[in-house]
């Protein structure tokens, strides 16, 4: 009974903080919501008796990946990027619906994964979580593992391109083009009546 209550707590917090991370207009609040999501996903792993994966979740995602996100957020100017991001809203909604459909398809077709390999509860209990995870990751699931590393590489290249685009835009602008003078700062020319 306690495990079910904890599961519903973790699941509710994951959904709420993930929705906040996506919907928040403040980028720092989005990153903090993502931190809450990562910590509660680690809680789900602990409920599944996968302490090693929970520790990796905290160290890698809540530590390294979130710090990387914060560095990327520091490179962006939110006022300039907001216009660019809103132009991509339709594509983003379409991509979200496609990904949701794929997740639902995978959830209902989960027997495909259960028939592959020997990654069963008995093998986990016999060898331990870390060895069973390593064996499954580098034998039966080596192709998805390599695809995940390729996706991370593409995301890193995309972040570099976006940051470079902002630097090129600032270099192309003439000096003082972004400065807005207030009426009190405007001085009349000498010899001209106001």
Buried (B, 14 or more C-beta within 10 A) or exposed (E): EEEEEBBEEBBEBBEBBBEBBEEBEEBEEBBBBBBBBBBBBBBBBBBEEBEBBBEBBBEEBBEEBBEBBBEBBEBBEEEEBEEEEEEEEEEEEEEEEEEEEEEEEEEEEEEEEEEEEEBEEEBBEEEEBBEBBEBBEEEBBEEEEEEEEEEEEEEEEEBEEBBEEBEEEEEEEEEEEEEEEEEEEEEEEEEEEE
